[in-house]
Amino acid sequence: MSEIKEITKEPKLALPSIFSANTNLMSKLEIREAILEVENKIRNSKQENRVVFSGDTDICPVKHTFADGIYVREIFIPKGTLLTGKIHHKKTVNFLLKGEIMVVTENEGCKKITAPCSFVSGAGVKKLGYAISDTVLTTVHDNITNTTDIKEIEKNTVCDNYQEHNKFIENNNKSISKLKKVLIKNLSL
């Protein structure tokens, strides 16, 4: 991790200390707070070169692919880019197709991921990343309605903050509970 000293060459911007911190000694809450602090700095940054807050941008273009019941999202992340991801409502299958990226999450701390590889990222977790080299990351999501409307897919797969995620989970649990009651009632007949 010590080989990463700056986010960009022009303009110079210090890499957030969370990337060099011993995250094994930090609580999940401390890591989460550090990620949110960096995200807030990114959001308020006047530096548009290589600093990205969630989403499809000119810096990090996204390619969308659809198949029966599946939505695949591929993002290109240029070397030197610092970014945060949205919070996924469910575990997500990921494929790092190209490059090397440092990723910090509250569940796994800080780790370097090198392509090619596949991995599962946890639900309900915000990610902070720094692209060590040009990187291509693909995530796979369910798409049971087979919609091609990205906003509709995102309503069911991701959100921007923990409050939205908790509300989604609560509503989902209520729906499951209602469905169970209906099924039990109908099976009892």
C-alpha positions as CSV (number, residue, x, y, z in Angstrom):
1,M,0.0,0.0,0.0
2,S,2.9,2.4,0.6
3,E,3.6,2.6,-3.2
4,I,0.5,4.8,-3.6
5,K,1.4,8.3,-2.7
6,E,-1.0,10.6,-4.6
7,I,-4.3,10.4,-6.5
8,T,-3.2,12.4,-9.5
9,K,0.0,14.0,-10.8
10,E,-1.9,17.1,-11.8
11,P,-3.2,18.5,-9.5
12,K,-1.5,16.8,-6.5
13,L,-4.0,15.4,-4.0
14,A,-3.0,13.2,-1.0
15,L,-4.4,9.7,-1.0
16,P,-6.8,9.3,1.9
17,S,-5.1,7.8,4.9
18,I,-7.7,4.9,5.1
19,F,-5.7,3.2,2.3
20,S,-2.6,3.1,4.5
21,A,-4.3,2.6,7.8
22,N,-4.2,-0.8,9.5
23,T,-7.9,-1.5,9.0
24,N,-7.5,-4.7,11.1
25,L,-7.3,-2.5,14.1
26,M,-10.4,-0.4,13.2
27,S,-14.0,-1.2,14.0
28,K,-16.5,-1.5,11.1
29,L,-18.1,1.7,12.2
30,E,-14.7,3.5,12.1
31,I,-14.0,2.2,8.6
32,R,-17.5,3.2,7.5
33,E,-17.1,6.7,8.9
34,A,-13.7,7.1,7.2
35,I,-15.2,6.0,3.8
36,L,-18.1,8.4,4.2
37,E,-15.7,11.2,5.1
38,V,-13.7,10.6,1.9
39,E,-16.9,10.3,-0.1
40,N,-18.0,13.7,1.3
41,K,-14.6,15.2,0.3
42,I,-15.0,13.7,-3.2
43,R,-18.5,15.1,-3.5
44,N,-17.4,18.6,-2.5
45,S,-14.1,18.5,-4.5
46,K,-13.5,21.1,-7.1
47,Q,-11.1,18.6,-8.7
48,E,-12.9,17.0,-11.6
49,N,-9.8,15.1,-12.9
50,R,-9.8,11.5,-11.5
51,V,-12.1,12.1,-8.5
52,V,-15.5,10.5,-8.9
53,F,-18.6,10.2,-6.8
54,S,-20.8,7.2,-7.7
55,G,-22.2,6.8,-11.1
56,D,-21.6,6.9,-14.8
57,T,-19.4,9.9,-15.7
58,D,-17.1,11.0,-18.5
59,I,-14.2,9.9,-16.4
60,C,-15.6,6.4,-15.6
61,P,-18.0,5.4,-18.5
62,V,-20.4,2.5,-17.9
63,K,-21.5,-0.1,-20.4
64,H,-24.9,-1.8,-19.7
65,T,-25.7,-5.3,-21.0
66,F,-29.0,-7.2,-20.5
67,A,-29.9,-10.9,-20.7
68,D,-32.9,-12.8,-19.4
69,G,-33.2,-11.9,-15.8
70,I,-29.8,-10.3,-15.6
71,Y,-28.3,-6.9,-15.8
72,V,-24.5,-6.5,-16.2
73,R,-22.7,-3.3,-15.5
74,E,-19.2,-2.7,-16.7
75,I,-17.2,0.3,-15.6
76,F,-13.9,1.6,-16.9
77,I,-11.9,3.3,-14.1
78,P,-8.7,5.1,-15.3
79,K,-5.5,4.9,-13.4
80,G,-5.3,7.3,-10.5
81,T,-9.1,7.6,-10.0
82,L,-10.5,7.7,-6.5
83,L,-14.2,6.8,-6.3
84,T,-17.0,5.5,-4.2
85,G,-19.6,3.0,-5.1
86,K,-23.3,2.8,-4.3
87,I,-24.6,0.5,-1.6
88,H,-25.9,-2.8,-3.1
89,H,-29.0,-4.2,-1.5
90,K,-27.9,-7.8,-2.2
91,K,-24.6,-9.6,-2.5
92,T,-23.1,-9.0,-5.9
93,V,-20.9,-11.1,-8.2
94,N,-18.0,-9.0,-9.6
95,F,-15.4,-9.7,-12.3
96,L,-12.2,-7.6,-12.3
97,L,-11.4,-8.0,-16.0
98,K,-8.4,-5.6,-16.2
99,G,-6.1,-3.7,-13.9
100,E,-5.4,-3.3,-10.2
101,I,-7.5,-1.5,-7.7
102,M,-7.3,-0.8,-3.9
103,V,-10.7,-1.3,-2.3
104,V,-11.8,-0.4,1.3
105,T,-15.0,-1.8,2.8
106,E,-16.2,-2.0,6.4
107,N,-16.4,-5.8,6.2
108,E,-13.0,-6.5,4.6
109,G,-10.9,-3.4,5.4
110,C,-8.4,-2.4,2.7
111,K,-7.2,-4.9,0.0
112,K,-5.6,-4.8,-3.3
113,I,-7.5,-6.7,-6.1
114,T,-5.7,-7.7,-9.3
115,A,-7.2,-8.9,-12.5
116,P,-8.3,-11.3,-13.7
117,C,-10.4,-12.4,-10.8
118,S,-14.0,-12.8,-9.6
119,F,-15.4,-12.2,-6.2
120,V,-18.6,-11.6,-4.3
121,S,-19.1,-8.2,-2.6
122,G,-21.3,-8.0,0.5
123,A,-24.7,-6.4,0.7
124,G,-25.3,-3.1,2.5
125,V,-21.7,-1.9,2.2
126,K,-20.2,1.2,0.7
127,K,-17.0,0.7,-1.2
128,L,-14.1,3.2,-1.7
129,G,-11.7,2.5,-4.5
130,Y,-8.4,3.8,-5.9
131,A,-7.4,2.5,-9.4
132,I,-3.7,1.7,-9.3
133,S,-3.9,1.1,-13.1
134,D,-6.6,1.4,-15.7
135,T,-9.3,-1.0,-14.5
136,V,-12.4,-2.7,-15.9
137,L,-14.9,-3.9,-13.3
138,T,-18.1,-5.8,-14.1
139,T,-20.9,-6.4,-11.7
140,V,-23.9,-8.7,-12.2
141,H,-27.4,-8.0,-10.9
142,D,-30.7,-9.8,-11.0
143,N,-33.3,-8.1,-13.3
144,I,-36.4,-10.2,-12.9
145,T,-38.6,-7.7,-14.8
146,N,-36.1,-7.7,-17.7
147,T,-36.3,-3.9,-17.9
148,T,-33.7,-1.9,-19.7
149,D,-34.5,1.2,-17.7
150,I,-31.4,1.8,-15.6
151,K,-33.2,4.0,-13.0
152,E,-35.7,1.2,-12.5
153,I,-33.0,-1.4,-12.0
154,E,-31.1,0.8,-9.6
155,K,-34.2,1.3,-7.5
156,N,-34.1,-2.5,-6.8
157,T,-30.4,-3.0,-6.6
158,V,-28.5,0.0,-5.2
159,C,-28.9,3.2,-3.1
160,D,-26.8,6.1,-2.1
161,N,-26.8,5.9,1.6
162,Y,-27.4,3.6,4.6
163,Q,-30.8,5.1,5.5
164,E,-32.1,4.3,2.0
165,H,-30.6,0.8,2.3
166,N,-32.2,0.2,5.7
167,K,-35.6,1.4,4.4
168,F,-35.3,-0.9,1.4
169,I,-34.5,-3.9,3.6
170,E,-37.4,-3.0,6.0
171,N,-39.9,-2.8,3.1
172,N,-38.6,-6.0,1.6
173,N,-38.9,-7.8,4.9
174,K,-42.5,-6.5,5.3
175,S,-43.4,-7.8,1.8
176,I,-41.9,-11.2,2.6
177,S,-43.8,-11.3,5.8
178,K,-47.1,-10.5,4.1
179,L,-46.4,-13.1,1.4
180,K,-45.7,-15.7,4.1
181,K,-49.0,-15.0,5.8
182,V,-50.9,-15.3,2.5
183,L,-49.2,-18.6,1.7
184,I,-49.9,-20.0,5.1
185,K,-53.5,-18.9,5.0
186,N,-54.0,-20.5,1.5
187,L,-52.2,-23.7,2.5
188,S,-54.4,-24.0,5.6
189,L,-57.6,-24.0,3.5
